[in-house]
């Protein structure tokens, strides 16, 4: 009976984590470039149940009853990187990636350990002339002259970018937008809709759309359906725990007295 409570509680914990993930997805339905998360669950290893009630030739031997499931646990958080809908904004500093890859941004002028990645191309020019994201991190691109990866300086100029990512400032070709992808799916979500990752691979088999942004890939109707199902499963496990607890209470307080 107590094992049954543990099994049901493991289901409660898993469903609570799923509900938190779904709630976070719904909260970010309007976040530019957001990628939805899903909780992947797996069961604990089954336990073999056996006793010594079986008698063979006058001796008690092991009697295998079968296996017992010990419930489920959270295996991992899976991020769906499918592309969201690309929406036109008519703003020169807005960019969207059509295909795979992430924009690279630099925090605190770092290029290595302070480099983060994002699908959020809602950029603007800061007060010193650099192209930055909403939190002030500088957008990185390759300098056409030196081939070095560096922050994009626009100043008071007018920026123009073609589908290949070639950036012109006042009609002078100056930068090539840098985008990166990751073979081993090692990206990890950090704050401000950014990702951290190791061993980035520069991508060129994508299109850069200027005057556009990529919307979140969260499907509201699908998330609402998942939330309702998660709540029903949670309520079922909750009812099981209550029933087992009441039965255990009767066994202790009533049967014991009898």
N, C-alpha and C positions, 0 to 999 in steps of 0.2 A: 504493500500500500504506500509506504514511504517512497519507494522507488517510483511509483506512479506519480507522486507529487513532484519529485525531482524532474521527471520527464516532462510533465505539463509546464512546470516553471521554466524549463529550458526553452519551450515553445513561446512562452510569454516574453522572455528576454529577446529572442530572435525577432518576433513580430514587432516589439517595441522599437528595435533598431531599424527595421524596415519602414515603420511609420515615420520615424525621424528622417530617414533618407527621402521618403516621398514628400514630406512637408518641406524639406530643404529644396527639392526640385521645384515644387509649386511656388515657393518664395522667390525663386530665381527665374521664373518663366519669362520675365522681361529683361533679364540681365544679358547684355550683349555678349555673344560668343560663349555662353555658358553651356557645359556638357553635363547631361544628367548622370546621376549615380544610381546604382542598384546594389542591394545587399544580396550576396550569394551565400546560401546556407547549405550545410551538409550535416549528416547525422553522425553522432558519436559511434564508435565501434560497438558492434553488438556484443553482448555478454552471454556466454554459454551457461545455461541453467541445467544443473544435474543434482541428483541425490544418491543415497546409498540404500534405498528401499527395495531395490531389486535383489532377490535371493537366487543364487545359482549354486547347486550342489551344497546347500546348507551354508553358503557364505554370502555376505552382503557385498554387492558389486555396484559400481557406478551405473546409475540409470540416467542416460542423457535425455532430458526433457525437450530441449530445443534452445533457441537463442532469444534474447530479450533486447529490444531496442531501448537505448538510454536517452532518446530524445535527439535534439538537433543543436547545432552551434553555428556561429557566424564564421564563414570561411574567408571571405574577402569582400571588399567594396569594388565593384566593377564600374568603370566609367565608360559611357557610350560616346565615342568620338565622332559619330555620324554628323555630317554637315547640316547646319540649320538653314533656314530660308534666308536668302540674301535680299536685303531691302535697300532701295535707293534713298539717299539722304540729301544729295545735291550739296554736300559739304566737302571741300577740297581735301581736308585732313582726315576724312573717314576712309577706311580701307577694309576690304573683305578678301579672304582667301577662298578661291574656288578650287577645291581639291584638298589634298593632305598638306599638313605643315602648320607651323605656328610662327607668329611674329616673335622676335626677340627684343627684350627691353633690358636696359641696364639700370641698376639701382646704385646710387652713390658712386657713379662713374666707373664702376667695376665692369670687367669684360668676361671674367671666368666665374668665380664663385658667386658673384652678384648678378649674374645673368638669369633672367626668368623668361618664360614663354607663355604666350596667350593667343587666343583666337579673337580677342576683343580689339578690333581695329578702330575704336572711337578715340582718335588722337586729336591733339590740338598743339598749337605753338605756345611755348611758355614765354615769360617776360624777357628772357635772354635770347630767344630765337630758336630754341631747339624743339624738335617734334617729340612730344611726350604723351603718355597715357593719362588717364584720369587721376592717378595717384602721383604723377610727376616723374615717373620712370622714363628715361630717355629711350626712344626707339632706335634700334641698331640697323645699320645698312652697310654695304660694302662701298668704300670710296672707289670710284671708277679709276682714278689716277694711281692710287697706291695699292688697291685691292685689300686694304685693311678694314676690319670691322670696327665701326665707330658710330657715335651718335649722329643723327641727321640734323644738320644746322640749316635752317631756312632763313633766319633773320626776318626781314620784312618782304622777302621775295614771294613769288607765286609758285606753288608746287604743282607739278604735273607728273603722273605716273601711268605708264602703259601696262598692258596685260602681262608682260614679261617681268615687271617690277622695276623697269628702268625709270629712275626719278630725275626729273629736270627741274632746276631752280631758275626761274626767269629764262626759260628756254635753253639753259645750259645743262647738258647731261652731267650729273654730278655723282649720283649714287645708284646702287642697285639694291632694292629691298631684299633683306635677308630673311629667309624662312627656313625652319629646320623641322625635321621629323625624327622619330626614335624607333629603332628596329625592335627593341626588347620591351616596348610598352612600359618603360621605367618611369614615366612621368608621375609626379605626385602633386596633388593639389595643395597650394599654399594660399595665403591670404590674397584678397583683392583680385580674385578671378585669374590668378597666375598659377603657373606650373613650374616645378623645378625638375631637372632631369640631367642625366649624364650621357656623354657620347652623342651629341647632336649630329645629325646628318643633314647637310644643306640640301634643300629640295628646289628643283627647277621645273618639275612637271606639274605645275599648278598655275593658275591665273590670279592676278591681283586686280581687283576691281576697285577703282577709286570712286569717291562719292557714294560709297555703299558701306553697309555694316552687315554682319552675320547675326541673325537672331538666335535666341536659345533654341536648342533642339528638344526641349521638353514638350511633350504632347499632353495638354491639360486634361483632355477626356480620358486618355489612357492612365494618367496618374491618379485621377479621381476614382476610376474603376479599381485600380490596384489598392488605393487607400481603403475603399469599402470592403474589399476582400480581406485585407490585412486586419481590419477592425473586427470582422466576423470571426476570423481564426483566433484572434486575441481573446474575444469574448468566449469562444468555445473552450479554450485552454483555461481561462479564468473560472468558468463554470465547473470544469473537471477538478481544479484545485479545491474549490469550495466543497464539492461533493465528497471528495476524498478526505478533506479535513473534517467534515461533519461525521463521516463514517468512522474515521479514526477516533474522534471524540466519543462516539457511542461505544466503540470497542473498549476504550480505556475506562470510561465513567459508568457505563451501564452493564456491559458484559462482565467487567471486572468485579463489580459489586454482587452480581448474580452468582 
